[in-house]
Amino acid sequence: MPLLPWIKRAQVPLLILLILAGIGAFLEIAVEVRENETRELDEKLLLMMRKPGNPADPIGSDRIEEMARDLTALGGMTLLTGVTLVATGVALFAGRRRLALLGLSSVILGSVVMNLLKHGFDRPRPDLVEHATVTHHSSFPSGHSMMAALVYLTLGILLARTQSRKRVRTFIVAISMLVTVLVGVSRVYLGVHWPTDVAAGWALGGAWAVMFWLAAIKFDPQSAPEK
């Protein structure tokens, strides 16, 4: 049996499995956070990014700390809004109006869900180290991490579906994943989130992006010809 047709038939079940895995991971972390079972692990991981004996100072030079602030800005609302508008415009100019609408709706709804979760959990920010950047709202889940996963992966999938070359599609999705990881790590490095905040944000944001992928297959089955 040719491999490619089998992969295409198995795509939807695999995506559903990924969605369930992401939501399950988020719920598991959320329960443990509620019961304060992650405190020891959170503190250990957070202090690993601080100079021994001086929790106020992140490891590395001042230049690395500045790089972390630049990276964390990639998960901020200003840049995410700009990236969303650009990616939506690309899809529109490519004649993929339905895909553009799906992507935009996914980002807006995801942002609403993220804010509701923050208000619901109302977890305090880390008090173990000094914050190296400005913070707003509560800590769980990490809004930067969740929205970075949601926006960059969703829009990466959106743009990938407008491309005909497999290598280009793979590159777009890989870059989206890399940016998502760097944003989350920067939040812990700067001391503004517990590691479990970031892990929960990645899990739910990733699941949300895969839900968009599934919706795109259903409502926008057209894809650029393989090259």
Residue pairs with C-beta under 8 A, 6 or more apart in sequence:
11 217
12 214
12 217
15 210
15 213
15 214
15 217
16 214
18 206
18 207
18 210
19 207
19 210
19 211
19 214
21 207
22 203
22 204
22 206
22 207
22 208
22 210
23 203
23 204
23 207
25 199
25 200
25 203
26 141
26 200
26 203
26 204
26 207
29 38
29 196
29 199
29 200
29 203
30 121
30 140
30 200
32 38
32 196
33 121
33 123
33 140
33 196
33 200
34 121
38 194
38 196
41 195
41 196
42 126
42 194
42 195
42 196
43 128
45 188
45 195
46 126
46 128
46 129
46 188
46 191
46 194
46 195
47 55
47 128
47 129
49 58
49 59
49 188
49 189
49 191
50 56
50 57
50 58
50 59
50 129
50 191
51 57
51 58
51 59
55 128
55 129
55 130
56 129
56 130
58 64
58 65
58 68
58 132
58 189
58 190
58 191
65 132
65 189
65 190
68 132
68 186
68 189
68 190
69 132
69 133
69 186
69 190
71 182
71 183
71 185
71 186
72 133
72 144
72 183
72 186
72 187
72 190
73 79
74 148
74 179
74 182
74 183
75 143
75 144
75 145
75 147
75 148
75 183
75 184
75 186
75 187
76 144
77 147
80 107
80 147
80 148
80 151
83 151
83 152
83 155
84 103
84 104
84 107
84 151
84 155
87 103
87 155
87 158
87 159
88 100
88 103
88 104
88 158
89 100
90 159
90 162
91 97
91 99
91 100
91 103
91 158
91 159
91 162
92 100
94 162
96 161
96 162
96 220
96 222
98 219
98 220
99 158
99 161
99 162
99 216
99 220
100 158
102 158
102 212
102 215
102 216
102 219
102 220
103 154
103 155
103 158
103 212
106 150
106 154
106 208
106 209
106 211
106 212
106 215
107 150
107 151
107 154
107 155
110 146
110 147
110 150
110 151
110 154
110 205
110 208
111 147
111 150
113 208
114 141
114 143
114 146
114 147
114 150
115 137
115 143
117 140
117 141
117 204
118 137
118 138
118 140
118 141
118 143
119 137
119 138
121 138
121 140
121 141
122 138
123 138
123 139
123 140
123 194
123 197
124 138
124 139
125 131
125 135
125 138
125 139
125 192
125 193
126 139
126 191
126 192
126 193
126 194
128 191
129 191
130 191
131 190
131 191
131 192
132 189
132 190
132 191
132 192
133 190
133 192
135 192
137 143
139 192
139 193
139 194
139 197
140 194
140 196
140 197
140 200
141 197
141 198
141 200
141 201
141 204
142 184
142 187
142 193
142 197
142 198
142 200
142 201
143 201
144 183
144 184
144 187
144 193
144 201
145 180
145 183
145 184
145 187
145 193
145 197
145 198
145 200
145 201
145 202
145 205
146 200
146 201
146 202
146 204
146 205
147 201
147 205
148 179
148 180
148 183
148 184
148 201
148 205
149 180
149 184
149 201
149 202
149 204
149 205
149 206
149 208
149 209
150 205
150 206
150 208
150 209
152 176
152 177
152 179
152 180
153 173
153 176
153 177
153 180
153 205
153 206
153 209
153 210
154 208
154 209
154 212
155 176
156 172
156 173
156 175
156 176
156 177
157 173
157 176
157 209
157 212
157 213
157 216
158 212
158 216
159 172
160 168
160 169
160 170
160 172
160 173
161 169
161 216
161 220
161 223
161 224
162 224
163 169
163 172
163 224
164 224
164 225
164 226
164 227
165 227
166 226
166 227
180 202
180 205
180 206
181 202
184 198
184 199
184 201
184 202
185 198
187 193
187 197
187 198
188 194
188 195
188 198
